[in-house]
Amino acid sequence: MTTTLAAPPSRRPATAAPALALREITKTYDGAHTVLDRVSLDVPGGALIAVMGAPGSGKSTLVHCAAGLDDPTGGEVRIADRRITGLEEAKRTLLRQGRVGFVFQSFNLLPSLTIEENLAMPLRLAGESEDRDWLRHLAERTGIDRLLQRRPADLVPVLQQRAAVARAFASRPDVVVADEPTGALGPADASEVLDLMRSLVDEWAPGLLMVTQDPAAASRAHATFALEGARLRPVLTSTR
Ligand SMILES: Nc1ncnc2c1ncn2[C@@H]1O[C@H](COP(=O)(O)OP(=O)(O)OP(=O)(O)O)[C@@H](O)[C@H]1O
């Protein structure tokens, strides 16, 4: 089953391909342990899609395959209609660096760099020139503009995650993937970060795929799916 959602208003043309498309993705470890079984999903630009699942259900595997960090055993992943599956490693890395942003549970900011340098890193990796006006705007929009010369360890967790969210959007990616983005935060801080991610998706219109065990996180999504028994099924939730 392919689940297609009507994209909310966005700056992407209505005819554009989904920001992220998973087609019949299968992932089997050690030739025997099937974690994803013919999973299909469209993430349109301007949509935040949540996938919930118990520990060990395959959420990280899904994110890794979707973002081109890992190749599925079968099926196809397309990012803005460019196939990422089956590409040789160097080409896959190049595509990922330019078109995919990442938010992790543990922030994963580079500790030796300032926040400003962390924000600029995706542009450098993608071989783009450092657009200082854009980075300044990004920092203001994510509420970290006064912290650009600090290092990650100087910031409380919620500000580190704000900076990580800013970094994820820095290269103006087609798709952002978030793996348990609220897992290291208390409820109030989690709510703040979720509101930020949702508002950036609404404003800048990448697709955002978030895997989480947190029902509060899923409540910010345009649509929610459950990963169970290696399959995805839609979940009815009230969205905000
Ligand atoms: N590289 C690997 N080699 C073999 N098995 C793996 C590998 N990565 C994950 N697995 C197995 O695949 C299953 C799904 O793991 P995954 O980390 O994707 O689940 P998850 O839902 O993200 O779990 P959690 O919420 O605990 O992080 C688990 O049984 C795990 O042990």
The ligand as a Gaussian input file, in Angstrom:
#p B3LYP/6-31G(d) Opt

LIG

0 1
 N       23.076000      -3.342000      11.766000
 C       22.226000      -4.247000      12.268000
 N       22.501000      -5.558000      12.172000
 C       21.639000      -6.483000      12.647000
 N       20.463000      -6.195000      13.254000
 C       20.150000      -4.889000      13.377000
 C       21.011000      -3.854000      12.899000
 N       20.424000      -2.670000      13.165000
 C       19.259000      -2.936000      13.790000
 N       19.093000      -4.265000      13.920000
 C       17.937000      -4.951000      14.522000
 O       16.777000      -4.517000      13.837000
 C       15.701000      -4.335000      14.746000
 C       15.179000      -2.920000      14.624000
 O       16.172000      -2.027000      15.117000
 P       15.971000      -0.455000      15.060000
 O       17.127000       0.157000      15.765000
 O       15.699000      -0.045000      13.663000
 O       14.625000      -0.292000      15.918000
 P       14.065000       1.004000      16.673000
 O       12.580000       0.923000      16.568000
 O       14.728000       2.220000      16.163000
 O       14.520000       0.704000      18.159000
 P       14.771000       1.755000      19.363000
 O       13.489000       2.502000      19.565000
 O       15.097000       0.847000      20.508000
 O       15.920000       2.610000      18.936000
 C       16.230000      -4.694000      16.128000
 O       15.893000      -6.028000      16.396000
 C       17.728000      -4.545000      15.976000
 O       18.410000      -5.403000      16.838000

